[in-house]
Amino acid sequence: MKILAIQLKRIGDVLLVTPALFALKQRFPSAEIHFLTLAPNHQIFRFSPLVNQVTVLQPKNKRKLLAQLWRLRKENYDVTLDFMSTPKSAFFCWFIGAKKRIGFAFRFRSWAYTEKVLYSSDLQYSVIHKLSLLQPLGIKTTNFQLHFQNQSFLPFLKRWKKKPGNRFQILISPISRRIYKQWPVEKFAELIFKIFLQMQLSPPVQFDFLLVGGPGEEEGVEKLAELLQKKQIQAEIQIFRNLEQVWRNFRKADFFLGNDNGLRHFAIAMELPTLGIFGQGHPSSWTPPNHFLHAVVENFLPCKLACAYPHCSLGCIEVPVKKVADKFWQHFFRMYLST
C-alpha cells in the first residue's frame, strides 16, 4: 500500500499530524507513507521513521509546482489523506488522483474526496480532529503523542531528578505570528520580574531564563531582553534557524512558558512541562486532554465562543500578570513535588 498525507502548513499543524502518521504505521507496517508539505515543515521528518518520503512543494514557481504534482500523480497512491482540507489542498488531492481520497466534508471542496469525514463542531484537541480522518481506513486510537525527530530525550521525571542545585532552565516564548494570540511583551517582562523576585524570597529553586523565537521574531525577543536588562535580570536569547536547533535546546530545557504558538507544540512533543498563555484560541483545541504536564491560563470572555476578530478590542489577550504568575508557581511546584 502507498499512502500520501497532505498538510501544507503551518509547522505546528504538521507536528499535530504525527499521531495520525504513527497510527497509520502501526496499522499498515509495510505501507509506504509519503508526506506533502511546504518548507520548512519538512524538517520535522528529518530523522523520523514515520514517513518514507517528503515532498516540499514550491508554490511560487508555477512550472516546478506543476512538475511536482505530475510526479506525485505518477506515484499511483492507494490512499490520499488531506489533513488540511482547504480548497487548494483539496485540488492537489484530487489532481494527484489516488483511488481513495479522504478529507473533511467542508463546503466547496468535498467534491475532491471519495471519502468525506464530518468535522466535529465540539471543542476538542486538534489531534482528535486529524485522527478522525483515519476512520474510513478502520483506524481508531486515543494515542495523542506528538512525534518530533527520533524521540530520544529524557522523560520529564528523569530530567528533573538530575537537576544539580535545583537549577532549572525556563524557555520563554514571547511571540506569536497572530496578534490575537500575542500576550504583550511588556507583560512578559513584568511576569519574569515577579518570578525572579519570588525566587529570591522563598522557593528552593533557581531559574535560568532563555528567550526563544523563530525567524522573523528577533525584534520582539530582543525587546523583551532589553526590558529585563533594565530590571537587572540577565536572560540569554536563542533565535532558531532550523528545527535541529529547536531539538538541541528543548532537550536541555526544563519548562516552557509562552504564547499559544508552534514552539509550544514542540515542547509538548518533547514532554516538557508547559504553561500556555491563551488569547483568542481555545485551550482545549491546542492542549492534550487531561495531561499532567500541561497547564493553560486565559482571560475567558463570552465573545470567544463567537469571535468577531478583527472587529473587537482583543480583550481576550489581556490576561493579568498576577494570574499568570500564580498559575506558573502552582504548576511548577506541582511538577517539582511529583519528582
TIRODREN-294195 format. One record per atom (N, C-alpha, C, O): residue in one letter; x, y, z. Coordinates in steps of 0.1 Angstrom, whole numbers, plus 5000, padded with zeros to 4 digits. Layout:
BEGIN
aXYZ;...
This chain:
BEGIN
m500849885000;m500050005000;m500950125000;m501950135007;k500550234992;k501250354992;k500250464996;k499150484990;i500650545006;i499750645012;i500450785011;i501650795014;l499650885007;l500151025008;l499351105018;l498151105017;a500051175027;a499451265037;a499751405033;a500851435029;i498751495034;i498851635030;i498651725042;i497551725047;q499651805045;q499451915055;q500452025051;q501652005054;l500052125043;l500952215037;l501652305048;l502852335048;k500752355057;k501252455067;k500252445079;k499252385077;r500552505090;r501852565095;r502652455102;r502252345103;i503852495106;i504752395112;i504152325124;i504352205126;g503452405133;g502752335144;g501752245140;g501552135146;d500952275129;d499852185125;d500452065118;d499851955120;v501652075112;v502351955107;v502651855118;v502551735117;l503251915129;l503551835141;l502351765146;l502451655151;l501151835146;l499951775151;l499351655142;l498451585147;v499951645130;v499551525122;v500351405126;v499851295122;t501451415133;t502351305135;t501651185143;t501951075141;p500651215152;p499951095158;p499251015148;p499150895149;a498651075138;a497951005127;a498950925119;a498650815115;l500150985116;l501150905109;l501650785117;l501850675111;f501750805130;f502150695138;f501050585138;f501450465137;a499850625139;a498750525138;a498650445125;a498450325124;l498950525114;l499050455101;l500150355100;l499950245095;k501250385106;k502450295106;k502150175114;k502550065111;q501450195125;q501050075134;q500049985126;q500249865127;r499150045120;r498049965113;r498549905100;r498249785097;f499449975093;f499949925080;f501449925080;f502050015074;p502149845088;p503549845089;p504449835077;p505549895076;s503849775067;s504649765054;s504249875044;s504849875033;a503349955047;a502950065038;a504050165036;a504950185045;e504050225024;e504950335021;e504250465023;e503250495016;i504650545032;i503950665036;i504750795031;i505950805035;h504150875023;h504750995018;h504051115024;h502951105029;f504751225024;f504151345031;f504351465021;f505451485016;l503351545020;l503351665011;l503251795020;l502251805027;t504151885019;t504152005028;t504952115021;t505352105010;l505152225029;l505952335025;l507152345034;l507152295045;a508152415029;a509352445037;a508952545048;a508052635045;p509452545060;p510552455065;p509952335072;p510652265080;n508652305070;n507952195078;n508552055076;n508451975085;h509252035065;h509851905062;h510851865072;h511151745073;q511451965079;q512551935089;q512051845100;q512851775106;i510751855103;i510151765113;i510451615111;i510651545120;f510551575098;f510751435095;f512151405091;f512451295086;r513151485095;r514551465091;r515051325096;r515651255089;f514751295109;f515151165114;f513951075118;f514150985126;s512851105112;s511651035116;s511450905109;s511650895097;p511050795116;p510750665109;p509350665104;p508850565099;l508550775106;l507150765103;l506850785088;l505850735083;v507750845081;v507450865066;v508650825058;v509850825063;n508350775046;n509450725037;n509950835028;n511050825023;q509050935025;q509451035016;q508651165018;q507551155021;v509351275017;v508751405019;v508951485006;v510051505001;t507851545001;t507851634990;t507551774995;t506551805002;v508551864992;v508352004996;v507952084984;v508652114975;l506652124984;l506152204973;l506852334971;l507252394981;q506852384959;q507452514956;q506352594949;q506352614936;p505452654957;p504252714951;p504552844943;p503752884934;k505652914946;k505953034939;k506453014925;k506353104917;n506952894922;n507352864909;n506352774902;n506352654905;k505452834894;k504352754889;k504752634880;k504152534880;r505852654873;r506352544865;r506852424873;r506552314870;k507652454883;k508052354892;k506952284900;k506952164902;l505952364904;l504852314911;l504052214903;l503752104908;l503852254890;l503052154881;l503852034879;l503351924879;a505252044878;a506051924876;a506051834888;a505951714887;q506051894900;q505951824912;q504651744913;q504551624917;l503551814910;l502251744911;l502151634901;l501551524904;w502651644889;w502651534879;w503451414884;w503051304882;r504651444891;r505451334896;r504651264907;r504651134908;l503951334915;l503151274926;l501951194920;l501651084925;r501351244909;r500351164902;r500851034897;r500050934897;k502051034892;k502650904887;k502950804898;k503350694895;e502950844910;e503250754922;e502150654923;e502350554930;n500950684918;n499750594919;n499450554933;n499450434937;y499150654941;y498850624955;y497550554957;y496650574949;d497550464967;d496250394970;d495350484978;d494150484977;v495950564987;v495250654996;v495850784997;v497150794998;t495050894997;t495551025000;t494751085011;t493451075011;l495351135022;l494751195033;l495051345034;l496151385035;d493951425032;d494151565032;d493751625046;d492651655048;f494751635054;f494551675068;f494251825069;f493751875079;m494551905058;m494352045057;m492952075052;m492252155058;s492552015042;s491252025036;s490852175033;s489752215036;t491752245027;t491452375022;t491152365007;t491452255001;p490652465000;p490352454986;p491652414978;p491552334968;k492752474982;k494052444975;k494452304977;k494852234967;s494552254990;s494952124992;s493952014987;s494351914982;a492652054986;a491651964980;a491951944966;a491851834960;f492252054959;f492652044944;f493851954942;f493851874933;f494851974950;f496051894949;f495751744951;f496151654944;c494851724961;c494451584965;c493751514953;c494051404949;w492851594947;w492051544935;w493051524923;w492951424916;f493951614920;f494751614909;f495751494910;f496051424900;i496251464922;i497251354924;i496551224921;i497151124917;g495251214923;g494451104918;g494550974924;g494550864918;a494650964938;a494650834945;a493250764943;a492250834941;k493250634945;k492050554944;k491050604955;k489850614952;k491650624967;k490750664978;k491350794983;k492450804987;r490450894983;r490851034987;r490051074999;r488851084998;i490651095010;i489951125023;i490251265027;i491351315028;g489151335030;g489251475035;g487951515043;g487051435044;f487951635049;f486851675057;f485751735047;f486051785037;a484551715052;a483351745043;a483051895045;a481951935049;f483951975041;f483752125041;f483152165027;f483252105017;r482452285028;r481752335016;r482852365005;r483952415008;f482452354992;f483252394981;f484552314979;f485352354971;r484752204986;r485952124984;r485751974986;r486651894982;s484651934992;s484451794994;s484251714981;s484351594981;w484051784970;w483951724957;w485251644954;w485251554946;a486351694960;a487651634956;a487851494963;a488851424959;y487051454972;y487251334980;y486351224977;y485151244974;t486851104978;t485950984976;t485350944990;t484250884991;e486050985001;e485550955014;e485551095022;e486551155024;k484351135026;k484251265033;k483951245048;k482951175051;v484751305056;v484651285071;v484051415077;v484551525074;l482951405085;l482351525091;l483351575101;l483851505110;y483551705101;y484451775111;y483551805123;y482651885122;s483951755134;s483151775147;s483251925151;s484251985150;s482051975155;s481952105160;s482352115175;s482352225180;d482652005181;d483052005195;d484352075197;d485252055188;l484552145208;l485852195212;l486752085217;l486552035228;q487652035209;q488551925213;q489851945207;q490052015198;y490851865213;y492251875208;y492351855193;y491651765188;s493051945186;s493151935172;s493651805167;s493251755156;v494451735175;v494951595171;v493751505169;v493751415160;i492751515177;i491551435176;i490851455163;i490451355156;h490751575158;h490151605145;h490951535134;h490351475125;k492251545135;k493051485125;k493051335125;k493051275114;l492951275136;l492851135137;l491551085132;l491450965127;s490451165132;s489151125127;s489251095112;s488351025107;l490251145105;l490351115090;l490750975088;l490650925077;l491250905098;l491650765096;l490450665098;l490650545095;q489350715101;q488150625103;q487750545091;q487450435092;p487850615079;p487450525067;p488450415064;p488250325057;l489650425071;l490650315070;l490550215081;l491350125083;g489450235090;g489250145101;g490250155113;g490450065120;i490750285114;i491750305125;i491150405135;i490650505132;k491150355148;k490750435159;k491850435169;k492350325173;t492150545175;t493250545185;t493050665194;t492450765191;t493550655207;t493550765216;t494950805220;t495150865230;n495950765212;n497350795214;n497550935207;n497650935195;f497751035216;f497851175210;f499351215211;f499551335209;q500251125213;q501651165215;q502251225201;q502051165191;l502751355202;l503351415191;l504751355189;l505451325198;h505251345176;h506551285173;h507351385166;h507051435155;f508551415172;f509551505166;f510851445166;f511351395176;q511551445154;q512851375152;q512751235156;q511751165152;n513651185165;n513651035168;n513151015182;n513350895187;q512651115189;q512151105203;q513151055213;q512751005224;s514451075211;s515451035220;s515751145230;s516751215228;f514951155240;f515151255251;f514751195264;f513951105265;l515251255275;l514951205288;l513551245291;l513151365289;p512751155297;p511351185301;p511451295312;p512451305319;f510351365314;f510351475324;f510851435338;f511651505343;l510351325343;l510751285357;l512251265359;l512851315368;k512851195349;k514251175350;k515051305348;k516151325354;r514551385339;r515251515336;r515251595349;r516351655352;w514151615356;w514151695367;w514851645379;w515351715387;k514951505380;k515651445392;k517151465391;k517751465401;k517651495379;k519051505377;k519551655379;k520651685375;k518651745383;k519051885384;k519951915395;k519651895407;p521251955392;p522151985403;p521852125409;p521652225402;g521752125422;g521452255429;g520052315426;g519852435428;n519152225422;n517752275419;n517752395409;n517052495412;r518652395399;r518652505389;r517952455377;r518352355370;f516952535372;f516152495361;f516252595350;f516252725353;q516152555338;q516152645326;q514752655322;q514052565318;i514252785321;i512952815317;i512952875303;i513552985301;l512352815293;l512252875280;l511052975280;l509952935284;i511353095275;i510353195274;i510053225259;i510953265252;s508853195254;s508553225240;s507553335240;s506353305241;p507953455238;p507053575239;p506353615226;p505653715227;i506553545215;i506053595203;i505053495197;i505153375198;s504053545190;s503153465182;s502853545169;s502853665169;r502753465158;r502553535145;r501253595144;r501053675135;r500353565152;r498953615151;r498653715163;r498953675175;i498253835160;i498153935170;i497153895181;i497353935193;y496153815178;y495153775188;y495653665197;y494953615206;k496953615195;k497553525203;k498753575210;k499453505218;q499053705208;q500253775213;q500053845226;q499553955227;w500453775237;w500453845250;w501553955250;w502653925245;p501254075254;p502254185252;p503654155258;p503754095269;v504654195251;v506054165256;v506254235269;v507054185278;e505654355271;e505854425283;e505354345295;e505854355306;k504254275293;k503654185304;k504554065306;k504754025318;f505254015296;f506253915298;f507353965307;f507853885316;a507754085305;a508854145313;a508354155328;a509154115337;e507154205330;e506654205344;e506554075350;e506854055362;l506053975342;l505953835347;l507253785352;l507353725363;i508253795343;i509653735347;i510153805359;i510853745367;f509953935360;f510454015372;f509753965384;f510353945395;k508453935384;k507753885395;k508253745399;k508553715411;i508553665389;i509053525392;i510453545398;i510753465407;f511253635393;f512653655398;f512553695412;f513353645420;l511753795416;l511653845429;l511253725439;l511753715450;q510153655435;q509753545443;q510753435445;q510853375456;m511553415435;m512553315435;m513653355446;m514153265452;q513853485447;q514853535457;q514353515471;q515153505481;l513053525473;l512453525486;l512353395493;l512653375505;s511753295485;s511453175493;s511753035486;s512252955492;p511453025473;p511552885468;p512952835468;p513852905466;p513052695470;p514452635470;p514952605456;p515552505453;v514652695446;v515052675432;v515652795427;v515452905431;q516352775416;q516952885408;q516552865394;q516552755389;f516352975387;f515952975373;f516953045364;f517453145367;d517252985352;d517953055341;d516853075330;d516252975326;f516753195325;f515753225315;f516453225301;f517453295299;l515853155292;l516253155278;l515153205270;l514053145269;l515353325263;l514253385255;l514353325241;l515453335234;v513353265236;v513453195223;v512453245213;v511353305216;g512753225200;g511853265189;g512353205176;g513453145176;g511653225166;g511953175152;g512353295143;g512453405147;p512653255131;p513053365121;p511953465120;p510753435119;g512353595120;g511353705119;g510853745133;g510053845133;e511253685143;e510753715157;e511853785165;e511653805177;e512953815159;e514053875166;e513754005173;e514154025185;e512954095167;e512654225173;e511954205186;e512354275196;g510954125187;g510154105199;g510954045210;g510954085222;v511853945207;v512653875217;v513653965222;v513953965234;e514354045213;e515354145218;e514754255226;e515354295236;k513554295223;k512854395231;k512654345245;k512854415255;l512254215246;l512054155260;l513354155267;l513354185279;a514454115261;a515754115267;a516154255272;a516654265283;e515854355264;e516154495269;e515354535281;e515854595290;l514054495281;l513254535292;l513654465305;l513654515316;l514154335304;l514654265315;l515954325320;l516254325332;q516754365311;q518054425314;q517854545323;q518654575332;k516854625320;k516554745328;k516154705342;k516254785351;k515654585344;k515254535357;k516354455363;k516154395374;q517554465357;q518754385363;q518554235362;q519054165371;i517854195352;i517754045350;i518454005337;i518054065326;q519353915338;q520053865326;q519353745320;q518953655327;a519153755307;a518453645300;a519153625287;a519453715279;e519453505283;e520053475270;e518953465260;e517853445263;i519453485247;i518553485236;i518953375226;i520153345224;q517953305221;q518153195211;q517153215200;q515953185202;i517553255188;i516653255176;i516953135168;i518053115163;f515953045167;f516152915160;f516052945145;f515152995140;r517152895138;r517152905123;r516752775117;r516352775105;n516652665124;n516152535119;n515652455131;n515952485142;l515052345128;l514452255138;l515552175146;l515252135157;e516652165140;e517752095147;e518152175160;e518452125170;q518152315158;q518452395170;q517352395180;q517552395192;v516052385176;v514952365185;v515152235193;v515052235205;w515552125186;w515751995192;w516852005203;w516651955214;r517952065199;r519052065208;r518752145221;r519152105232;n518152265219;n517852355231;n516652295239;n516752305252;f515652235233;f514552185241;f514952065249;f514352035259;r515951985244;r516351875251;r517051905264;r516951835274;k517652025265;k518352075277;k517452155287;k517752175298;a516252195282;a515352285290;a514552205300;a514452075299;d513952275309;d513152215319;d511652255320;d510852185325;f511352365314;f509952425314;f509752525303;f510752595299;f508552525297;f508252615286;f507152705291;f506152665296;l507352835289;l506352935293;l506253035281;l507153095277;g505053035275;g504853125263;g503453125258;g502553075264;n503353195246;n502153205239;n501653075233;n502352975233;d500453085228;d499852975220;d500552975207;d500053055198;n501652905205;n502352915192;n502952775188;n502852675196;g503652775177;g504252655172;g505352595182;g505352465183;l506152675188;l507152625197;l506552555209;l507152455214;r505352595213;r504652525224;r504352375220;r504452285229;h503952355208;h503752225203;h504952135204;h504952015207;f506152195200;f507352125201;f507752085216;f508251975218;a507452175225;a507652155239;a506852035243;a507251945251;i505552035239;i504651925242;i505151795237;i505151685243;a505651795224;a506251675218;a507351615226;a507551495226;m508151705232;m509351665239;m509151645254;m510151645262;e507851645258;e507451625272;e508051725282;e508451685293;l508151845277;l508551955286;l507252005293;l506252015287;p507252025306;p506152085313;p505952225306;p506852295304;t504652265304;t504352385297;t503352465304;t502452415311;l503452595303;l502352685307;l502052775295;l502852855291;g500852755289;g500552835277;g499552955280;g498652935288;i499953065275;i499053185277;i498153205265;i498653225253;f496853195266;f495953195255;f495253325254;f494753385263;g495053365241;g494153475238;g492953425231;g492053375238;q492753455218;q491553415211;q491353265210;q490153225210;g492453195209;g492253045207;g491752975220;g491853025231;h491152855218;h490552785229;h491652685234;h492152605226;p492052685246;p493052595251;p492752445248;p493652375246;s491452405249;s491152265247;s491552225232;s491652105230;s491552315223;s491852285209;s493352255207;s493752185197;w494252305216;w495652305214;w496452245225;w497652265226;t495752175234;t496352115246;t495951965247;t494751945246;p496851875249;p496451735251;p495451725263;p495751785273;p494351655261;p493351645272;p493951575284;p494551465283;n493551625296;n493851555309;n495351525310;n495751415315;h496251615306;h497651585306;h498351655318;h498151775319;f499051585326;f499651635338;f500651745336;f500851835344;l501351735325;l502451825322;l502151965317;l502952055318;h500851985313;h500552105305;h499452185312;h498352135314;a499752305315;a498752395321;a498452515312;a499352545303;v497352585313;v497052695305;v496452805314;v495952785325;v496452935309;v495853045315;v495253135305;v495853155294;e494053185307;e493453265297;e492553375304;e492153355316;n492153475297;n491153565301;n489853535293;n489653595283;f489053445299;f487953395291;f486853505291;f486453565301;l486453535278;l485353625276;l484253555268;l484653465259;p482953585270;p481953515262;p482053525247;p481653435240;c482653635243;c482853655228;c483753555222;c483753545210;k484553485230;k485453385224;k484753275217;k485253205208;l483453255222;l482653145216;l482153185202;l481753095195;a482153315199;a481753355186;a482653475182;a482153595181;c483853455180;c484853555178;c484553645166;c484353585155;a484653775168;a484353865157;a485653945152;a485554045145;y486853885156;y488053945151;y488053965136;y487653875129;p488554085131;p489254195137;p488354305143;p488854405147;h487054285144;h486154385149;h485954375164;h484854345168;c487054385171;c486954375186;c488154445192;c489054485185;s488154445205;s489254515212;s490354425217;s491254465224;l490254295213;l491254195217;l491354185233;l492454165238;g490254205240;g490254185254;g490654055259;g491154035270;c490553945250;c490853815254;c492353795257;c492753705265;i493153875251;i494653865253;i495153945265;i496353935269;e494254015272;e494654095283;e494554015296;e493854045305;v495453915296;v495453825308;v496353895319;v497453935316;p495853915331;p496553985342;p497853915345;p497953785345;v498953995347;v500253935350;v500153845363;v500753735363;k499453895373;k499453815386;k498753685383;k499153585390;k497753675375;k497053545372;k498053455366;k498053335369;v498953495357;v499853415350;v500953365360;v501353255361;a501453465368;a502453435378;a501953325388;a502753235391;d500753345393;d500153245403;d500053105396;d500353005403;k499653105384;k499552975377;k500852915374;k501052795375;f501852995371;f503252945369;f503752875382;f504152755381;w503652945393;w504152885406;w503352755410;w503952655414;q502052765408;q501252645411;q501652525402;q501752415407;h501752545389;h502152435380;h503552395382;h503852275382;f504452485384;f505852445386;f506052365398;f506652255397;f505452405409;f505652325422;f504852195421;f505252095428;r503852185413;r503152055412;r504051965405;r504151845408;m504852015394;m505851925388;m506951895397;m507451785398;y507451995405;y508651985413;y508351875424;y509151795427;l507151885430;l506851795441;l506651645436;l506751555443;s506251635423;s505951505418;s507251425415;s507251305413;t508451495415;t509751425413;t510351385426;t511451325426;
